[in-house]
Amino acid sequence: MPSTGYILSAIFLAAGITFALRLIPFGVKSLVKGSALVANLAAWLPMGAIICLGFYVMAEIDYSSRETALPYLAGAVVTVATHLW
């Protein structure tokens, strides 16, 4: 069984790493403020993530079965039509 010191050190190490990872973006934000790259990423990244998720979902559909494919495809068509509208 691990000692109390070992468990506490693991907890504090995990807490320190978590705190640092949550603090880093605030420090980096001031360095990249006004960057054209960050502006482009902010504009294109959300749509790119949605497209990747859409391809992933559409690839998982069993197109050999109508009962399986039609509801998924109908949902995709309604979703795309709603967003375009």
trRosetta pair geometry for C-beta under 8 A, 3 or more apart (Angstrom, degrees):
i j d omega theta_ij theta_ji phi_ij phi_ji
2 6 4.4 -113 -180 85 106 135
2 7 5.6 125 112 -52 122 88
3 6 4.7 101 57 3 78 103
3 7 7.2 -148 96 -3 43 86
4 7 5.8 -57 -149 39 34 109
4 8 6.1 31 155 -16 68 109
5 8 5.8 -56 -143 41 29 109
5 9 6.1 28 158 -19 65 108
6 9 6.0 -56 -146 37 26 109
6 10 6.5 27 154 -18 62 107
7 10 5.8 -56 -151 35 30 111
7 11 6.4 30 152 -19 65 106
8 11 5.6 -54 -147 36 33 112
8 12 6.2 27 157 -14 67 107
9 12 5.9 -55 -142 42 31 107
9 13 6.1 34 157 -22 65 108
10 13 5.7 -54 -143 37 28 112
10 14 6.3 27 157 -16 63 107
11 14 5.9 -57 -148 39 28 108
11 15 6.2 25 154 -17 64 110
12 15 5.6 -54 -141 40 32 112
12 16 6.1 35 157 -22 65 106
13 16 5.8 -53 -146 36 28 112
13 17 6.4 26 157 -16 63 106
14 17 5.9 -55 -146 38 30 109
14 18 6.2 30 155 -18 64 109
15 18 5.7 -55 -145 39 30 111
15 19 6.2 31 156 -20 65 108
16 19 5.8 -54 -145 37 29 111
16 20 6.3 27 156 -18 64 107
17 20 5.8 -55 -146 38 30 110
17 21 6.2 29 156 -19 65 108
18 21 5.9 -56 -146 37 28 110
18 22 6.5 21 157 -12 63 109
19 22 6.0 -64 -151 41 29 106
19 23 6.1 23 154 -18 66 114
20 23 5.6 -62 -142 40 31 110
20 24 6.3 46 158 -40 67 99
21 24 6.0 -34 -143 11 30 118
22 25 7.5 -49 -172 20 34 102
23 26 6.0 -61 -169 34 50 111
23 27 6.8 41 144 -14 77 107
24 27 5.8 -64 -154 39 39 109
24 28 6.1 30 156 -16 75 111
25 28 5.6 -59 -139 42 34 109
25 29 6.1 51 157 -40 67 99
26 29 5.7 -37 -147 14 30 120
26 30 7.9 28 159 -14 54 95
27 30 6.8 -57 -168 28 34 103
27 31 7.4 27 143 -13 63 109
28 31 5.5 -61 -159 37 46 115
28 32 6.2 12 158 2 79 111
29 32 6.7 -76 -145 49 25 90
29 33 6.4 52 155 -61 64 92
30 33 5.7 -22 -146 -16 33 120
32 35 4.4 -50 -173 -2 77 138
32 37 7.6 -77 -160 71 114 101
32 38 4.9 117 151 -48 117 143
33 38 8.0 -58 -102 59 20 158
35 38 4.2 81 74 8 105 105
35 39 6.8 -171 94 -8 56 83
36 39 5.5 -54 -148 37 35 114
36 40 6.3 35 154 -18 67 105
37 40 5.8 -56 -149 38 30 109
37 41 6.3 29 154 -17 65 107
38 41 5.6 -52 -144 39 32 112
38 42 6.2 36 155 -22 64 105
39 42 5.7 -53 -148 35 29 112
39 43 6.5 25 154 -17 62 107
40 43 5.7 -59 -149 37 32 109
40 44 6.0 -3 166 6 70 115
41 44 6.4 -72 -131 51 25 89
41 45 5.0 30 178 -34 70 120
42 45 6.7 -28 -102 24 16 111
44 47 6.0 -70 -159 47 47 105
44 48 5.7 46 151 -25 81 113
45 48 5.5 -58 -140 39 31 114
45 49 6.3 34 161 -22 67 103
46 49 5.9 -54 -150 32 30 110
46 50 6.6 28 154 -16 64 105
47 50 5.6 -53 -149 37 35 111
47 51 6.3 36 153 -20 67 105
48 51 5.7 -53 -146 36 32 111
48 52 6.4 33 155 -19 65 105
49 52 5.8 -53 -148 36 31 111
49 53 6.4 29 154 -16 65 107
50 53 5.8 -56 -148 39 31 110
50 54 6.2 35 152 -22 65 107
51 54 5.5 -53 -147 35 31 114
51 55 6.4 31 155 -17 65 103
52 55 5.9 -54 -149 36 30 109
52 56 6.4 32 152 -20 63 107
53 56 5.5 -54 -148 36 33 114
53 57 6.3 30 156 -17 67 105
54 57 5.9 -56 -146 37 30 107
54 58 6.1 23 159 -14 66 111
54 76 7.6 107 -151 -137 99 111
55 58 5.9 -58 -140 42 29 107
55 59 6.1 32 158 -25 64 109
56 59 5.9 -58 -149 33 26 112
56 60 6.8 21 155 -19 61 109
57 60 6.0 -63 -155 33 32 109
57 61 7.4 44 149 -38 63 95
57 72 7.7 -168 155 -165 100 116
57 76 7.8 169 108 -88 123 115
58 61 6.0 -36 -160 3 40 117
58 72 7.8 150 -112 149 56 120
58 76 6.9 63 -87 -102 101 155
61 68 6.8 158 -170 135 77 99
61 69 5.5 90 164 -116 117 75
61 72 4.8 -168 -112 95 126 160
61 73 7.4 95 -162 -51 164 82
62 65 5.1 18 117 27 112 105
62 68 4.5 7 66 107 105 152
62 69 6.5 -118 86 -59 56 86
63 69 5.0 73 -121 -96 48 140
64 69 7.9 145 35 -35 27 126
65 68 4.1 58 87 16 113 109
65 69 6.2 153 80 -11 59 91
66 69 6.1 -65 -131 45 28 100
66 70 5.5 26 178 -25 69 115
67 70 7.0 -39 -122 27 14 107
67 71 8.0 8 171 -6 45 104
68 71 7.5 -78 -174 34 25 98
68 72 7.1 6 152 -4 62 118
69 72 5.9 -73 -157 44 36 108
69 73 5.7 26 158 -16 77 115
70 73 5.8 -59 -138 42 29 107
70 74 6.0 31 162 -21 66 108
71 74 5.7 -54 -142 37 29 112
71 75 6.3 31 157 -19 63 106
72 75 5.8 -57 -152 37 29 112
72 76 6.4 28 152 -19 64 106
73 76 5.5 -52 -146 36 34 113
73 77 6.3 35 154 -20 66 104
74 77 5.8 -53 -146 36 31 111
74 78 6.3 29 155 -16 64 107
75 78 5.8 -55 -145 38 30 109
75 79 6.2 31 156 -20 65 108
76 79 5.7 -56 -146 37 29 112
76 80 6.3 25 158 -15 65 107
77 80 6.0 -56 -145 40 28 107
77 81 6.1 27 157 -17 64 111
78 81 5.8 -57 -142 40 28 111
78 82 6.2 30 157 -22 64 108
79 82 5.9 -56 -148 35 27 111
79 83 6.5 22 156 -14 62 107
80 83 5.9 -58 -149 38 31 108
80 84 6.2 26 156 -16 66 109
81 84 5.8 -58 -144 40 30 108
81 85 6.1 32 156 -24 65 108
82 85 5.7 -54 -144 33 29 112
